[in-house]
Amino acid sequence: MKQAVILAAGEGQRLRPFTINKPKVMLSIAGKPILQYVVEALAQNGIRDIVIVVGYCREQIFDYFGSGEQFGVAISYVAQERQLGTAHALAQVEDTVHGEFLVLPGDNLIGADTIAQFVAVRPNAVLVKKIDNTVRYGVVAVEGGAVREIVEKPKEAEGNIVNTGIYAFTREVFDFVNDELDIPDVINKMISQNCAIKVEETSGTWLDIVYPWDILVLNDAILQQVPTSLGGILEEGVSIKGAVSVGKDTVIRSNSYIVGPVIIGENCDIGPNVCILPSTSIGDNVVIAPFSQIENSVISDDVNIGAGSIVQDSVIDEGCIIKGHFTACSAETEVRINDGYHSVCVGAMLGTGCNLGSGVVAQPGVVVGNYSQVQALKVVSGKLADRSLVV
């Protein structure tokens, strides 16, 4: 297997506000876009001819990945002008792929070990994984080592084996795409016409991202593998425990306390007397003022958090300016996404470029739209639209 197709055209509406200004695959997890982890997993398995199907905000993908040279791969691009489904996306590459090829989702966290054995499997095949909660996925009925049927999001699952969206195909698959919009429907059609689809199971890293709080789950998974790397300057009295990575030109000021796994980017100014607790990722050019505590959170580039703030189980997108004594404590709450309600333990979800005054309290589960402004001493809850003004 020498060629792979990555499906990266989707928007990710359920991940708003984080996908208003960027495609889902470009969401930053532990300092890198999700799509980069997929590209790196392929490169580590010797697959360097990569076709990326792009659509929504495609220019960001072009600008970041270019020809793929810096990642040790050769990337070409095919556009899916209307995001109608995974099979429709696959149909766009019919004139680009040759022989045997892999198909992978660009918005899943996929480890190199996850596909290590699958790259040697002869098509046609699907990679599956056993999980406890199958409600979000296609459940695969297996018979004699082959797929009998894929049932998308069944109300009552027949088993706990789900489709990862990772496939090995030959060009034969294009004979079955026709008007089908999603790849599981194509596979079911192939089976109905006596084409065998083998099943390969993985126990490696495979995590989907559907809702804003999934960013925290993926972040935690990546941080479990972070190596200790202490760049920058650590002033006297800084205490570091566990695996912590600190980027160059970052200053960790005196008496700060950091417990890994934690990643801190480049050119940050942390402390003094700041406490950063496990499963926290901090981007580049971030300022965290004294006496603040950050726990299990993702803080993107160019964020400024004022003194005496508490941030738990939260995602703060790039360019947010937050004055002192901000509180985003985590608790079990119901969050509405589109027409569904989800019970989750989460803090605050802040979009790009928000500006919060002193003493703001973010209720658990609040979703604050991009470029919103909140004046001092306000309490915010629920879901705020982009460019909201809370006075």
Secondary structure, DSSP 8 states (H G I E B T S, - for coil): --EEEEEE----GGGTTTTSSS-GGG-EETTEEHHHHHHHHHHHTT--EEEEEE-TTHHHHHHHHTTSGGGTSEEEEEE-SS---HHHHHHTTTTT--SEEEEEETTEEE-HHHHTTGGGS-SSEEEEEE-S--TTSEEEEEETTEEEEEEES-SS-S-SEEEEEEEEEEGGGHHHHTT--SHHHHHHHHHHTT---EEEE--S-EEE--STTHHHHHHHHHHTT---EE-SEE-TT-EEESSEEE-TT-EE-TT-EEESSEEE-SS-EE-SS-EE-SSEEE-SS-EE-TT-EEES-EE-TT-EE-TT-EEES-EE-TT-EE-SS-EE--EEEEEEETTEEEEEEE--EE-TT-EE-TT-EE-TT-EE-TT-EE-TT-EE-SEE-TT-EE-
